[in-house]
Amino acid sequence: MIDEEVMAFAKDRSALHEGHASCRQLSENYDEVGMAGELAFGKMFGLMPDLELRPEGDKGVDFRLILGLSVDVKTARKAYNLIHEVGKPFADLYVLCQYDDETRSATILGWETGFTLRQAPQRDFGYGVVNHYIPADRLRPISELRKKMLA
């Protein structure tokens, strides 16, 4: 379950970006869903999610790992694909998480490099936004990334 501090931050972040042209909240409790994924990743790697309010957003970087590698955690209720909007800057690594409304928590499904995601096919999934995408079942296991980071 998401702790209260993180939940409060998610609500504050939603309020901060309300009405911004770049903010498309395509699902209910969008920021809470995203924070649940960041929390799951942070717990696995011993990192704390960034709880600073950023009026201009996080520029697609949720974490920085060793050697400065940037990580963008993508979380969805229906996490069928790892997606990234065409034309937006890429992080070094992407992680896909599945959100569960009942437990209000997320499970990590897998990861891929930004280089690979950049070369992936493109598609509009019905929201008027074209994304690069990789099906969840084709992602690398998170254990592989853990092993690389702990080596």
C-alpha positions in Angstrom: 0.0 0.0 0.0 1.2 3.5 -0.7 2.2 5.3 2.5 0.4 8.6 3.4 3.3 10.9 2.6 3.6 9.5 -1.0 -0.2 9.6 -1.4 -0.3 13.3 -0.3 2.5 14.1 -2.7 0.6 12.4 -5.6 -2.4 14.6 -4.8 -0.3 17.8 -4.6 1.4 16.9 -7.9 -2.0 16.4 -9.6 -3.1 19.8 -8.3 0.1 21.5 -9.4 -0.3 20.3 -13.0 -4.1 20.7 -13.3 -4.9 22.6 -16.4 -1.4 22.5 -17.9 -1.4 21.8 -21.7 1.2 19.1 -21.3 -0.7 17.2 -18.6 -3.1 14.6 -19.9 -4.6 12.6 -17.1 -6.0 9.7 -19.1 -7.1 7.7 -16.0 -8.5 8.2 -12.5 -5.9 9.0 -9.8 -3.2 9.2 -12.5 -0.5 10.6 -10.2 -1.2 8.0 -7.5 -0.9 5.2 -10.0 2.4 6.6 -11.2 3.7 7.1 -7.6 2.9 3.5 -6.8 5.2 2.3 -9.6 7.9 4.7 -8.5 7.6 3.4 -5.0 7.8 -0.3 -6.2 10.9 0.5 -8.2 12.4 2.5 -5.3 11.9 -0.3 -2.8 13.5 -2.9 -5.1 16.6 -0.7 -5.6 16.8 0.9 -2.2 15.9 4.4 -3.6 13.4 7.0 -2.4 11.0 8.4 -5.0 11.6 12.1 -5.8 9.0 13.9 -3.7 9.8 17.4 -4.9 7.0 19.3 -6.6 8.2 20.4 -10.0 5.9 22.9 -11.9 7.6 22.0 -15.2 7.5 18.2 -14.5 10.3 15.7 -14.1 11.4 15.7 -17.8 10.8 12.0 -17.9 13.3 11.1 -15.3 12.0 9.4 -12.1 15.4 8.0 -10.8 19.1 8.3 -11.4 21.1 5.1 -11.0 24.8 4.5 -10.9 26.8 6.2 -13.6 23.9 8.7 -13.9 21.6 6.4 -15.8 18.1 7.9 -16.0 15.1 5.8 -15.3 11.4 6.5 -16.3 8.9 4.3 -14.5 5.7 3.8 -16.4 2.7 2.4 -14.5 -0.8 1.5 -15.7 -3.9 -0.4 -14.6 -3.8 -2.2 -17.9 0.0 -2.5 -18.4 -0.1 -4.4 -21.7 2.7 -2.4 -23.3 5.6 -0.2 -22.3 4.9 3.0 -24.1 6.6 6.3 -24.6 5.2 9.3 -26.6 6.8 9.9 -30.0 8.8 13.1 -30.1 9.5 13.3 -26.3 13.0 13.0 -24.9 14.1 9.5 -23.9 15.5 8.2 -20.6 18.2 5.7 -20.5 16.0 2.9 -19.0 12.3 2.3 -18.8 10.4 0.2 -16.3 6.8 -1.0 -16.7 4.6 -1.6 -13.6 1.1 -3.0 -13.2 -1.1 -1.0 -10.8 -3.7 -2.8 -8.6 -6.6 -0.6 -7.4 -7.5 -3.0 -4.5 -4.1 -2.9 -2.9 -3.2 0.5 -4.2 0.2 -0.9 -5.1 2.2 -1.7 -8.2 4.2 -4.7 -9.4 7.2 -4.4 -11.7 6.6 -6.3 -15.0 9.9 -5.7 -16.7 12.3 -3.1 -18.3 14.0 -2.1 -21.5 16.5 0.5 -22.6 15.5 3.8 -24.1 17.6 3.0 -27.2 15.5 -0.1 -27.8 12.2 1.7 -27.1 13.1 4.5 -29.5 13.4 1.9 -32.3 10.1 0.1 -31.4 6.9 0.4 -33.5 4.6 3.3 -33.1 0.9 3.3 -32.5 -2.0 5.5 -31.2 -3.8 3.4 -28.6 -7.0 5.4 -29.0 -6.2 8.6 -27.1 -4.8 10.7 -30.0 -1.3 10.2 -28.7 1.2 8.2 -30.8 3.6 6.1 -28.8 6.5 3.8 -29.3 5.6 0.5 -27.7 6.9 -2.8 -26.6 4.5 -5.5 -25.4 4.9 -6.3 -21.7 5.7 -10.0 -22.4 8.7 -8.9 -24.5 10.4 -6.9 -21.7 13.5 -7.9 -19.9 13.0 -9.3 -16.4 13.7 -6.9 -13.6 16.0 -9.4 -12.0 18.4 -8.8 -14.9 18.5 -5.1 -14.2 19.0 -5.7 -10.4 21.9 -8.0 -11.2 23.5 -5.4 -13.5 23.1 -2.6 -10.9 24.4 -4.7 -8.0 27.4 -6.0 -9.9 
